[in-house]
Every structure is written in C-alpha cells, then in structure tokens.
C-alpha cells in the first residue's frame, strides 16, 4: 500500500501543476485575428532635417518615433514603441514592449489589446544614472489595455490605426 501512495501523490502534484502552473511568458488564450490583419505592421517617422553640431559633426535626427504591431493568428500580439530624441549631443531613447491577447471586432472595425506582460526601457546618454530596464507592473499592464479603431486605405496598401498609417513589414 505504501508503495502506491508515492506514485499517486506524484501523479496528483503533476496534474495540479499542469493545470495551475503557467509560465509567466504564456499570455493565456488568444482572441480573434482576421487573416488579412495577421502579420507585422510598422508605423514610423523621423525629422526631415538632420541635426549637426557646431563643430560640423553629424548628431543624428532630432526626433524619431516608431510603433510596430505583430498580430498572430493565435489571437496574440506584440507591440513595440520606440521614441528617440537628440538634443545637442544628448540622446534619449525609450522602448515599450507589450505582449498579450488581441481581439478584433470586424463589424465595429476595432481591436482591443490586453497585455499580459511588458517591458519599459529608458536610455539617457547624458544622464546614465537614470537609465532603466524593467518589467511592467500589473497596474501598468491594465492601463495599457486599449481599444483602437482601424481601416484599410482604399488601395488596400496601408492599415490606418487611430489616424496613423501602418505598412506590412518583416523583421
């Protein structure tokens, strides 16, 4: 009888863990992603002027910004936001990365992202003591849950999300 208790106990613990022990990186069940929206979409802009130092050295663009979505057929998404500013030799960079569930409502032309995890990173070339790279808190993830409106341009080449144009891409 004692010989049977340990295997049964081990089986019980394994079955409980398989139900309740999820890895942090698993975002849970996915939502709905239409086939024509699955894939990687990129929006980006940059300043039309270049930034030059007084000594004639190239300092880069004064401002750059990019947002990218990766909508997966599993009903999950990844979102990246990158912002960069150059100011007289000082460079400031910010990165937001979110990952979780996405659910499209084709009738309403909207989609809702529900992040399950995320990362925030800040880089300051002239104030490196303020650099950070950290996981998003549960409260921040709740604040990032958003619904966006979308539509395709008439020629079907651009996806408009909240007034910004996104083009298919790969990385």
C-alpha positions, 0 to 999 in steps of 0.5 A: 500500500505504501508503495502506491501512495508515492506514485499517486501523490506524484501523479496528483502534484503533476496534474495540479501543476499542469493545470495551475502552473503557467509560465509567466511568458504564456499570455493565456488564450488568444482572441480573434485575428482576421487573416488579412490583419495577421502579420507585422505592421510598422508605423514610423517617422523621423525629422526631415532635417538632420541635426549637426553640431557646431563643430560640423559633426553629424548628431543624428535626427532630432526626433524619431518615433516608431510603433510596430504591431505583430498580430498572430493568428493565435489571437496574440500580439506584440507591440513595440514603441520606440521614441528617440530624441537628440538634443545637442549631443544628448540622446534619449531613447525609450522602448515599450514592449507589450505582449498579450491577447488581441481581439478584433471586432470586424463589424465595429472595425476595432481591436482591443489589446490586453497585455499580459506582460511588458517591458519599459526601457529608458536610455539617457546618454547624458544622464546614465544614472537614470537609465532603466530596464524593467518589467511592467507592473500589473497596474501598468499592464491594465492601463495599457489595455486599449481599444483602437479603431482601424481601416484599410486605405482604399488601395488596400496598401496601408492599415490606418490605426487611430489616424496613423498609417501602418505598412506590412513589414518583416523583421 
